[in-house]
Amino acid sequence: MNKIAVVTGTTRPGRNNIAVAKWVLENAQKRSDAQFELVDIADFDLPVLDEGMPAGFQQYANEHTKKWAQTIAQYDGYIFVTPEYNHSISGSLKNALDYISVEWNNKAAGFVGYGSAGGVRAVEHLRQIASELQLAHVRNQVQLSLFTDFENFSEFKPADMHQESLTAMLDQLVPWTAAMKTLR
């Protein structure tokens, strides 16, 4: 069975991200067509990129990079849960993506964004990065608003309609994950 990681998108103290990622995970785990697990980038303590060689060579010098690469390599697909910071993704997510390359290749990705404009600008930037990492990304995405889906901008309370958009994204992601496996 294919394994899909729900990847957090920030390491910020007091982040809303973990609540959103857990909501995605809990809903995804109700499915029987893939295995879903949480991968929290905060657990890896990745400093600002400190590898001397380009990621594509896979000549990692640091233990934190090797641990990150081993973790990401075991998955067939990813759901990135990203906040929108300044019309883009967080620096910590970009940093985590940049650490490795080959481990992402020929896999599938879906997106859950949140912010004042539903996280759409962050997801658009993330789509460009995913393309460069050879991640095939699905069309459907989840768009959560800080104004309507978070009480006091901090307590995650998603509107019911988001369950439908999450299901639609997963319905695309799971078969794409299986299809991309044939390329590896």
Backbone as a chain_set.jsonl record, in Angstrom:
{"seq": "MNKIAVVTGTTRPGRNNIAVAKWVLENAQKRSDAQFELVDIADFDLPVLDEGMPAGFQQYANEHTKKWAQTIAQYDGYIFVTPEYNHSISGSLKNALDYISVEWNNKAAGFVGYGSAGGVRAVEHLRQIASELQLAHVRNQVQLSLFTDFENFSEFKPADMHQESLTAMLDQLVPWTAAMKTLR", "coords": {"N": [[0.844, -1.184, 0.0], [0.522, 2.233, -0.776], [2.375, 4.894, 0.739], [1.715, 7.968, 2.199], [2.84, 11.096, 3.16], [1.853, 13.583, 5.444], [2.944, 16.664, 5.443], [4.159, 19.109, 7.555], [4.172, 22.712, 7.38], [5.593, 24.739, 8.618], [7.728, 25.872, 11.272], [7.214, 27.573, 13.224], [6.861, 28.992, 16.49], [3.919, 28.441, 18.409], [2.351, 27.867, 16.247], [-0.375, 27.519, 13.91], [-0.322, 25.508, 12.196], [0.139, 22.784, 12.929], [-2.307, 21.906, 13.967], [-3.931, 22.047, 11.705], [-2.589, 20.212, 10.055], [-2.955, 17.867, 11.558], [-5.733, 17.612, 11.38], [-5.998, 17.122, 8.636], [-4.587, 14.689, 8.53], [-6.125, 13.018, 10.273], [-8.564, 12.872, 8.859], [-7.685, 11.805, 6.428], [-6.728, 9.33, 7.244], [-9.017, 7.846, 7.53], [-9.492, 6.651, 5.205], [-9.033, 3.751, 3.107], [-7.31, 3.309, 1.065], [-4.654, 4.061, 1.051], [-1.759, 4.568, 3.136], [-1.333, 6.925, 5.687], [0.763, 9.315, 7.224], [2.087, 11.593, 9.659], [4.542, 14.025, 9.088], [6.52, 16.108, 10.669], [8.191, 18.99, 10.109], [9.455, 20.408, 12.077], [10.481, 18.557, 13.821], [12.961, 17.862, 12.886], [14.901, 19.775, 13.175], [16.297, 21.383, 11.244], [18.926, 23.37, 10.29], [19.536, 26.578, 8.641], [20.129, 25.88, 5.289], [22.897, 23.861, 5.121], [24.556, 22.199, 3.66], [27.315, 21.292, 1.694], [27.411, 20.29, -0.893], [25.415, 20.152, -3.907], [21.985, 19.154, -3.604], [21.071, 17.212, -5.397], [23.174, 15.432, -5.811], [23.182, 13.773, -3.651], [25.104, 13.523, -1.637], [25.295, 13.726, 1.306], [26.489, 15.454, 4.101], [25.792, 15.956, 6.715], [24.243, 14.744, 9.711], [21.591, 15.495, 10.323], [20.59, 16.042, 7.803], [20.801, 13.562, 6.544], [18.999, 12.072, 8.096], [16.606, 13.448, 7.521], [16.456, 13.019, 4.739], [16.239, 10.193, 4.638], [13.793, 9.848, 5.911], [11.949, 11.228, 4.211], [12.332, 9.838, 1.809], [11.032, 7.395, 2.143], [8.365, 7.67, 1.514], [5.61, 7.656, -0.81], [4.095, 9.705, -1.703], [2.941, 13.076, -0.966], [1.334, 15.4, 1.21], [1.297, 18.683, 1.469], [1.041, 20.982, 4.011], [0.547, 24.196, 4.154], [1.174, 27.42, 5.47], [0.463, 30.836, 4.548], [2.898, 33.102, 4.124], [3.737, 36.331, 3.617], [2.79, 36.276, 0.936], [3.772, 33.811, 0.107], [5.361, 30.604, 0.771], [6.503, 29.414, 4.006], [9.776, 30.234, 5.277], [10.985, 28.107, 6.6], [9.785, 25.824, 5.486], [10.57, 26.062, 2.796], [13.317, 25.839, 3.136], [13.491, 23.182, 4.143], [12.571, 21.762, 1.92], [14.604, 22.357, 0.083], [16.83, 21.031, 1.078], [17.014, 18.393, 0.149], [16.689, 16.415, -2.867], [16.482, 14.254, -4.908], [15.023, 12.445, -3.417], [12.436, 13.399, -3.488], [11.66, 13.066, -6.095], [9.614, 11.994, -8.868], [7.209, 11.464, -7.563], [3.987, 12.065, -6.031], [2.013, 14.982, -5.164], [-0.133, 16.84, -3.004], [-1.983, 19.727, -1.833], [-2.635, 21.758, 1.025], [-3.625, 24.793, 1.945], [-3.465, 27.768, 3.962], [-4.487, 30.99, 5.128], [-4.844, 34.587, 4.985], [-5.937, 34.88, 2.487], [-6.786, 32.347, 1.904], [-4.508, 30.873, 1.52], [-3.751, 30.562, -1.093], [-1.793, 31.87, -2.656], [0.582, 31.035, -1.516], [0.413, 28.301, -2.055], [0.533, 28.395, -4.845], [3.199, 29.236, -5.241], [4.44, 27.072, -4.049], [3.715, 25.044, -5.796], [5.339, 25.654, -8.019], [7.88, 25.127, -6.963], [7.55, 22.427, -6.344], [7.282, 21.364, -8.915], [9.883, 21.713, -9.929], [11.18, 19.925, -8.275], [10.37, 17.592, -9.329], [7.893, 16.625, -8.558], [4.729, 15.469, -9.068], [1.897, 17.309, -9.073], [-1.417, 17.491, -7.874], [-4.504, 18.884, -9.12], [-6.733, 19.701, -7.463], [-7.112, 21.384, -4.341], [-6.975, 22.345, -0.873], [-8.353, 25.184, 0.63], [-8.044, 27.265, 3.217], [-9.317, 29.758, 5.378], [-7.966, 32.276, 7.425], [-9.75, 33.979, 8.598], [-12.296, 32.801, 8.684], [-12.028, 30.11, 9.344], [-10.571, 29.821, 11.597], [-10.871, 30.431, 14.926], [-10.493, 33.46, 16.568], [-8.156, 33.737, 15.15], [-6.528, 31.637, 15.838], [-7.533, 29.203, 16.909], [-8.273, 26.292, 15.357], [-11.03, 25.727, 13.424], [-12.471, 24.316, 11.097], [-14.692, 25.043, 8.364], [-17.486, 23.059, 7.343], [-17.538, 22.589, 4.588], [-14.928, 22.256, 3.79], [-14.197, 19.672, 4.221], [-15.182, 18.355, 1.993], [-13.554, 19.46, -0.046], [-11.08, 18.522, 0.78], [-11.468, 15.757, 0.546], [-11.838, 15.611, -2.242], [-9.29, 16.411, -3.129], [-7.732, 14.325, -2.054], [-8.864, 12.191, -3.426], [-7.813, 12.591, -5.937], [-5.061, 12.595, -5.407], [-4.316, 10.044, -4.307], [-4.571, 8.005, -6.442], [-2.753, 9.177, -8.257], [-0.412, 8.997, -6.82], [-0.018, 6.235, -6.827], [0.269, 5.87, -9.597], [2.606, 7.339, -10.145], [4.487, 5.792, -8.913], [5.159, 3.84, -10.696], [7.116, 4.974, -12.235], [9.4, 4.982, -10.772]], "CA": [[0.0, 0.0, 0.0], [1.293, 3.466, -0.864], [2.489, 5.714, 1.937], [1.648, 9.399, 1.928], [3.176, 11.912, 4.323], [1.273, 14.906, 5.647], [4.14, 17.418, 5.822], [3.869, 20.431, 8.108], [4.763, 23.761, 6.566], [6.283, 25.786, 9.375], [8.242, 25.503, 12.594], [6.959, 28.767, 14.041], [6.247, 28.761, 17.797], [2.502, 28.769, 18.475], [1.815, 27.722, 14.89], [-1.662, 26.89, 13.618], [-0.042, 24.477, 11.208], [0.037, 21.421, 13.439], [-3.731, 21.584, 14.079], [-4.412, 21.794, 10.348], [-1.983, 18.949, 9.606], [-3.617, 16.755, 12.265], [-7.065, 17.494, 10.778], [-5.783, 16.429, 7.355], [-4.196, 13.31, 8.835], [-7.272, 12.282, 10.819], [-9.514, 12.62, 7.783], [-7.056, 10.916, 5.447], [-6.603, 7.984, 7.809], [-10.298, 7.154, 7.424], [-9.478, 5.98, 3.908], [-8.365, 2.445, 3.111], [-6.567, 3.158, -0.191], [-3.263, 4.459, 1.265], [-1.372, 4.812, 4.525], [-1.009, 8.334, 5.886], [1.525, 9.595, 8.437], [2.495, 12.982, 9.841], [5.966, 14.356, 9.117], [6.613, 17.479, 11.181], [9.54, 19.482, 9.826], [10.047, 20.904, 13.325], [11.169, 17.442, 14.489], [14.256, 17.599, 12.271], [15.841, 20.838, 13.553], [17.155, 21.691, 10.104], [19.401, 24.754, 10.254], [19.558, 27.106, 7.287], [20.835, 24.897, 4.467], [24.332, 23.825, 5.437], [25.229, 21.142, 2.91], [28.256, 21.851, 0.736], [27.162, 19.769, -2.239], [24.017, 20.25, -4.349], [21.167, 18.047, -3.115], [20.933, 16.19, -6.426], [24.264, 14.465, -5.722], [22.909, 12.922, -2.481], [26.324, 13.36, -0.847], [24.962, 14.493, 2.497], [27.55, 15.449, 5.109], [25.269, 16.162, 8.064], [23.292, 13.733, 10.191], [20.211, 15.975, 10.204], [20.205, 15.89, 6.4], [20.619, 12.125, 6.287], [17.739, 11.679, 8.747], [15.531, 14.053, 6.735], [16.407, 12.315, 3.452], [15.718, 8.841, 4.877], [12.366, 9.962, 6.235], [11.19, 11.612, 3.017], [12.479, 8.802, 0.778], [10.159, 6.238, 2.376], [6.986, 7.958, 1.119], [5.255, 7.645, -2.229], [3.406, 10.951, -1.994], [2.98, 14.062, 0.11], [0.361, 16.474, 1.334], [1.958, 19.801, 2.126], [0.137, 21.884, 4.721], [1.36, 25.405, 4.156], [0.63, 28.745, 5.735], [0.922, 31.849, 3.607], [3.701, 34.165, 4.725], [4.184, 37.312, 2.624], [2.395, 35.785, -0.385], [4.545, 32.628, -0.256], [5.488, 29.607, 1.826], [7.42, 29.811, 5.08], [11.197, 29.978, 5.053], [11.357, 26.778, 7.103], [9.373, 24.815, 4.507], [11.467, 26.17, 1.637], [14.599, 25.282, 3.572], [13.359, 21.721, 4.209], [12.476, 21.266, 0.545], [15.892, 22.54, -0.58], [17.851, 20.139, 1.619], [17.099, 17.156, -0.61], [16.119, 16.532, -4.207], [16.137, 12.964, -5.508], [14.034, 11.791, -2.555], [11.115, 13.9, -3.869], [11.427, 12.839, -7.525], [8.647, 11.024, -9.394], [6.189, 11.197, -6.559], [2.834, 12.956, -6.192], [1.799, 15.916, -4.061], [-1.358, 17.618, -2.862], [-1.728, 20.912, -1.026], [-3.614, 22.375, 1.906], [-3.1, 26.11, 2.266], [-4.297, 28.638, 4.795], [-4.013, 32.351, 5.303], [-5.887, 35.595, 4.815], [-6.544, 34.649, 1.175], [-6.914, 30.908, 1.724], [-3.219, 30.242, 1.26], [-3.612, 30.246, -2.519], [-0.531, 32.37, -3.217], [1.622, 30.127, -1.03], [0.316, 27.046, -2.818], [1.04, 28.648, -6.199], [4.665, 29.19, -5.17], [4.822, 25.697, -3.737], [3.566, 24.272, -7.046], [6.543, 25.882, -8.83], [8.972, 24.399, -6.32], [7.26, 20.994, -6.522], [7.596, 21.003, -10.298], [11.337, 21.597, -10.042], [11.564, 18.712, -7.543], [9.767, 16.478, -10.059], [6.704, 16.162, -7.853], [3.51, 15.678, -9.848], [0.923, 17.829, -8.114], [-2.807, 17.403, -8.314], [-5.196, 20.159, -9.29], [-7.553, 20.079, -6.309], [-6.405, 21.763, -3.125], [-7.825, 22.849, 0.203], [-8.072, 26.587, 0.903], [-8.601, 27.619, 4.521], [-9.205, 31.177, 5.675], [-7.709, 32.669, 8.814], [-10.894, 34.74, 9.094], [-13.508, 31.996, 8.877], [-11.732, 28.746, 9.77], [-9.799, 29.895, 12.834], [-11.45, 31.331, 15.913], [-9.459, 34.365, 17.08], [-6.969, 33.498, 14.318], [-5.63, 30.662, 16.452], [-8.148, 27.893, 17.165], [-8.717, 25.78, 14.059], [-12.404, 25.233, 13.36], [-12.766, 24.393, 9.661], [-16.067, 24.937, 7.887], [-17.805, 21.723, 6.84], [-17.266, 22.479, 3.153], [-13.532, 21.888, 3.556], [-14.115, 18.21, 4.17], [-15.395, 17.982, 0.585], [-12.375, 19.792, -0.854], [-10.023, 17.593, 1.18], [-11.779, 14.472, -0.09], [-11.574, 15.746, -3.679], [-7.844, 16.408, -3.314], [-7.259, 12.966, -1.786], [-9.333, 11.33, -4.515], [-6.85, 12.748, -7.028], [-3.694, 12.294, -4.969], [-4.045, 8.615, -4.09], [-4.223, 7.312, -7.683], [-1.529, 9.751, -8.831], [0.691, 8.422, -6.054], [0.181, 4.892, -7.377], [0.759, 5.981, -10.979], [3.997, 7.814, -10.142], [5.347, 4.702, -8.43], [5.617, 3.074, -11.86], [8.276, 5.661, -12.793], [10.574, 4.846, -9.894]], "C": [[0.888, 1.246, 0.0], [1.243, 4.246, 0.446], [2.544, 7.179, 1.538], [1.909, 10.153, 3.225], [2.39, 13.219, 4.303], [2.402, 15.747, 6.238], [3.734, 18.795, 6.337], [4.657, 21.487, 7.335], [5.438, 24.879, 7.31], [6.755, 25.213, 10.714], [7.974, 26.608, 13.611], [6.358, 28.405, 15.401], [4.788, 29.211, 17.8], [1.777, 28.611, 17.15], [0.433, 27.075, 14.852], [-1.47, 25.629, 12.787], [-0.259, 23.06, 11.721], [-1.426, 20.996, 13.585], [-4.317, 21.275, 12.706], [-3.875, 20.463, 9.842], [-2.65, 17.748, 10.283], [-5.035, 16.544, 11.744], [-6.973, 16.753, 9.442], [-5.492, 14.961, 7.614], [-5.382, 12.49, 9.326], [-8.297, 11.941, 9.743], [-8.944, 11.658, 6.75], [-6.988, 9.485, 5.958], [-7.914, 7.208, 7.827], [-10.399, 6.369, 6.116], [-8.737, 4.649, 4.027], [-7.49, 2.251, 1.871], [-5.115, 3.618, -0.113], [-3.025, 4.577, 2.765], [-0.94, 6.271, 4.627], [-0.298, 8.51, 7.222], [1.899, 11.071, 8.469], [4.019, 13.077, 9.837], [6.044, 15.84, 9.473], [8.04, 17.981, 10.963], [10.224, 20.022, 11.079], [10.837, 19.816, 14.048], [12.59, 17.23, 13.981], [15.303, 18.668, 12.572], [16.82, 21.166, 12.427], [17.614, 23.149, 10.184], [19.245, 25.293, 8.828], [20.521, 26.221, 6.49], [22.345, 24.968, 4.651], [25.063, 22.659, 4.786], [26.102, 21.78, 1.834], [28.001, 21.441, -0.704], [25.7, 19.982, -2.624], [23.242, 18.989, -3.964], [21.055, 16.905, -4.121], [22.021, 15.132, -6.406], [24.065, 13.458, -4.585], [24.176, 12.607, -1.673], [26.191, 14.187, 0.425], [26.039, 14.343, 3.56], [26.996, 15.444, 6.527], [24.217, 15.133, 8.443], [21.849, 14.201, 10.077], [19.713, 15.847, 8.765], [19.942, 14.43, 6.08], [19.312, 11.627, 6.893], [16.538, 12.194, 7.961], [15.353, 13.293, 5.416], [15.819, 10.911, 3.613], [14.225, 8.872, 5.168], [11.554, 10.235, 4.974], [11.224, 10.513, 1.958], [11.487, 7.659, 0.946], [8.716, 6.444, 1.918], [6.829, 7.975, -0.391], [4.578, 8.937, -2.657], [3.374, 11.834, -0.758], [1.77, 14.979, 0.047], [1.073, 17.568, 2.118], [0.908, 20.722, 2.717], [0.913, 23.178, 4.922], [0.582, 26.645, 4.575], [1.078, 29.68, 4.618], [1.617, 32.947, 4.392], [4.149, 35.084, 3.594], [3.976, 36.819, 1.19], [3.169, 34.547, -0.819], [4.525, 31.628, 0.893], [6.446, 30.115, 2.893], [8.866, 29.507, 4.687], [11.601, 28.588, 5.506], [10.928, 25.666, 6.152], [10.277, 24.863, 3.28], [12.82, 25.567, 1.957], [14.548, 23.752, 3.58], [13.279, 21.11, 2.816], [13.832, 21.308, -0.142], [16.972, 21.568, -0.105], [18.071, 18.899, 0.758], [16.456, 17.349, -1.981], [15.6, 15.201, -4.718], [15.038, 12.256, -4.713], [12.607, 12.224, -2.888], [10.705, 13.432, -5.268], [10.433, 11.74, -7.829], [7.668, 10.528, -8.336], [5.077, 12.223, -6.743], [2.65, 13.833, -4.958], [0.425, 16.57, -4.16], [-1.091, 18.731, -1.866], [-2.929, 21.333, -0.206], [-2.987, 23.701, 2.325], [-4.037, 26.873, 3.177], [-3.632, 29.993, 4.953], [-5.161, 33.312, 5.088], [-6.613, 35.429, 3.488], [-6.606, 33.152, 0.874], [-5.619, 30.182, 1.403], [-2.934, 30.0, -0.213], [-2.292, 30.729, -3.11], [0.636, 31.507, -2.749], [1.602, 28.831, -1.823], [0.818, 27.256, -4.241], [2.566, 28.637, -6.221], [5.138, 27.765, -4.914], [4.691, 24.793, -4.963], [4.804, 24.445, -7.945], [7.732, 25.111, -8.273], [8.784, 22.898, -6.528], [7.59, 20.544, -7.942], [9.095, 20.823, -10.49], [11.854, 20.338, -9.342], [10.981, 17.445, -8.168], [8.664, 15.799, -9.253], [5.496, 16.483, -8.726], [2.422, 16.11, -8.882], [-0.465, 17.845, -8.718], [-3.452, 18.78, -8.324], [-5.923, 20.599, -8.031], [-6.686, 20.386, -5.104], [-7.419, 22.242, -2.1], [-7.374, 24.265, 0.512], [-8.797, 26.996, 2.178], [-8.331, 29.091, 4.821], [-8.927, 31.414, 7.157], [-8.91, 33.368, 9.432], [-12.096, 33.867, 9.433], [-13.254, 30.591, 9.417], [-10.877, 28.675, 11.033], [-10.472, 30.89, 13.769], [-10.326, 32.138, 16.545], [-8.116, 34.159, 16.38], [-6.049, 32.416, 14.878], [-6.245, 29.284, 16.68], [-8.802, 27.395, 15.878], [-10.096, 25.151, 14.162], [-12.861, 25.314, 11.898], [-14.258, 24.284, 9.36], [-16.275, 23.557, 7.276], [-17.435, 21.542, 5.374], [-15.833, 22.038, 2.852], [-13.317, 20.38, 3.556], [-14.27, 17.728, 2.726], [-14.17, 18.297, -0.267], [-11.19, 18.911, -0.486], [-10.242, 16.232, 0.525], [-11.472, 14.518, -1.583], [-10.076, 15.727, -3.97], [-7.283, 15.005, -3.112], [-7.679, 11.997, -2.882], [-8.451, 11.46, -5.752], [-5.461, 12.254, -6.615], [-3.411, 10.799, -4.868], [-3.748, 7.883, -5.399], [-2.971, 7.882, -8.369], [-0.295, 9.197, -8.113], [1.02, 7.025, -6.593], [0.772, 4.952, -8.785], [2.234, 6.402, -11.011], [4.96, 6.722, -9.681], [5.904, 3.893, -9.608], [6.845, 3.714, -12.503], [9.548, 5.477, -11.965], [11.119, 3.435, -9.905]], "O": [[1.896, 1.292, 0.706], [0.236, 4.261, 1.154], [3.312, 7.577, 0.663], [1.286, 9.886, 4.253], [2.28, 13.875, 3.267], [2.774, 15.565, 7.397], [3.052, 19.552, 5.645], [5.678, 21.188, 6.716], [5.824, 25.878, 6.703], [6.238, 24.208, 11.203], [8.469, 26.556, 14.737], [5.437, 27.591, 15.463], [4.465, 30.262, 17.245], [0.697, 29.17, 16.963], [0.118, 26.199, 15.658], [-2.366, 24.789, 12.698], [-0.795, 22.221, 10.997], [-1.749, 19.832, 13.347], [-5.111, 20.345, 12.563], [-4.619, 19.671, 9.264], [-2.881, 16.724, 9.639], [-5.496, 15.405, 11.673], [-7.778, 15.866, 9.159], [-6.087, 14.087, 6.984], [-5.613, 11.383, 8.841], [-8.837, 10.835, 9.727], [-9.659, 10.788, 6.253], [-7.17, 8.538, 5.194], [-7.909, 6.011, 8.117], [-11.284, 5.53, 5.95], [-7.924, 4.452, 4.929], [-6.98, 1.154, 1.643], [-4.408, 3.57, -1.12], [-3.964, 4.673, 3.554], [-0.255, 6.783, 3.742], [-0.702, 7.929, 8.23], [2.013, 11.715, 7.426], [4.698, 12.299, 10.506], [5.68, 16.705, 8.677], [8.984, 17.462, 11.558], [11.452, 20.084, 11.13], [11.761, 20.119, 14.804], [13.352, 16.483, 14.595], [16.477, 18.482, 12.254], [18.03, 21.219, 12.645], [16.788, 24.062, 10.151], [18.868, 24.554, 7.919], [21.596, 25.865, 6.973], [22.98, 25.986, 4.377], [26.076, 22.188, 5.305], [25.67, 22.704, 1.144], [28.344, 22.175, -1.632], [24.832, 19.991, -1.751], [23.787, 17.885, -3.999], [20.954, 15.744, -3.724], [21.819, 14.037, -6.931], [24.709, 12.409, -4.563], [24.287, 11.528, -1.091], [26.868, 15.199, 0.605], [26.451, 13.228, 3.88], [27.664, 14.973, 7.448], [23.412, 14.707, 7.615], [20.966, 13.401, 9.769], [18.534, 15.573, 8.541], [18.959, 14.106, 5.414], [18.597, 10.844, 6.268], [15.567, 11.466, 7.756], [14.232, 12.967, 5.029], [14.989, 10.492, 2.806], [13.482, 8.004, 4.71], [10.574, 9.54, 4.704], [10.223, 10.288, 1.277], [11.137, 7.011, -0.04], [7.925, 5.501, 1.928], [7.764, 8.262, -1.138], [4.498, 9.229, -3.85], [3.727, 11.41, 0.343], [1.255, 15.289, -1.027], [1.408, 17.391, 3.289], [0.003, 21.185, 2.022], [1.82, 23.251, 5.752], [-0.526, 26.889, 4.097], [1.97, 29.346, 3.838], [1.006, 33.63, 5.214], [4.874, 34.648, 2.7], [4.865, 36.93, 0.345], [3.219, 34.255, -2.014], [3.776, 31.782, 1.857], [7.119, 31.128, 2.703], [9.13, 28.629, 3.865], [12.453, 27.952, 4.887], [11.632, 24.665, 6.021], [10.703, 23.822, 2.78], [13.401, 24.861, 1.132], [15.464, 23.1, 3.077], [13.858, 20.053, 2.565], [14.176, 20.383, -0.879], [17.933, 21.315, -0.831], [19.195, 18.409, 0.652], [15.761, 18.338, -2.216], [14.399, 15.045, -4.936], [14.216, 11.544, -5.29], [11.662, 11.49, -2.601], [9.515, 13.409, -5.584], [10.396, 10.704, -7.166], [7.357, 9.341, -8.244], [5.22, 13.154, -7.536], [3.072, 13.479, -3.857], [-0.096, 16.814, -5.248], [-0.1, 18.696, -1.137], [-4.073, 21.278, -0.659], [-1.946, 23.725, 2.98], [-5.249, 26.656, 3.168], [-2.409, 30.127, 4.92], [-6.319, 32.901, 5.016], [-7.782, 35.798, 3.373], [-6.491, 32.742, -0.281], [-5.636, 29.002, 1.053], [-1.976, 29.305, -0.551], [-1.728, 30.063, -3.978], [1.577, 31.273, -3.507], [2.651, 28.322, -2.218], [1.471, 26.371, -4.792], [3.161, 28.077, -7.141], [6.123, 27.314, -5.499], [5.487, 23.87, -5.137], [5.259, 23.482, -8.561], [8.5, 24.513, -9.027], [9.735, 22.184, -6.846], [8.122, 19.451, -8.139], [9.526, 19.876, -11.147], [12.849, 19.753, -9.768], [11.089, 16.358, -7.6], [8.52, 14.576, -9.264], [5.271, 17.641, -9.08], [2.062, 15.362, -7.972], [-0.663, 18.163, -9.89], [-3.013, 19.705, -7.64], [-5.758, 21.731, -7.576], [-5.665, 19.741, -4.871], [-8.575, 22.51, -2.427], [-6.179, 24.533, 0.644], [-10.026, 27.062, 2.206], [-7.244, 29.6, 4.548], [-9.572, 30.826, 8.026], [-9.076, 33.354, 10.652], [-12.833, 34.165, 10.372], [-14.183, 29.947, 9.902], [-10.507, 27.589, 11.479], [-10.621, 32.063, 13.429], [-9.329, 31.579, 17.001], [-7.062, 34.389, 16.973], [-4.907, 32.292, 14.437], [-5.526, 28.285, 16.644], [-9.754, 27.993, 15.376], [-10.303, 24.176, 14.885], [-13.549, 26.256, 11.506], [-14.988, 23.537, 10.012], [-15.336, 22.959, 6.751], [-17.056, 20.445, 4.966], [-15.561, 21.506, 1.776], [-12.364, 19.879, 2.959], [-13.576, 16.809, 2.292], [-13.786, 17.494, -1.118], [-10.376, 18.584, -1.35], [-9.301, 15.629, 0.009], [-10.908, 13.571, -2.13], [-9.636, 15.106, -4.938], [-6.458, 14.543, -3.901], [-6.929, 11.083, -3.226], [-8.358, 10.518, -6.539], [-4.778, 11.578, -7.385], [-2.356, 10.344, -5.31], [-2.738, 7.182, -5.465], [-2.216, 7.136, -8.993], [0.74, 8.961, -8.736], [2.186, 6.682, -6.788], [1.668, 4.178, -9.122], [3.014, 5.882, -11.809], [6.137, 6.746, -10.039], [6.994, 3.328, -9.518], [7.553, 3.043, -13.254], [10.646, 5.788, -12.428], [12.103, 3.148, -9.224]]}, "num_chains": 1, "name": "protein.A"}
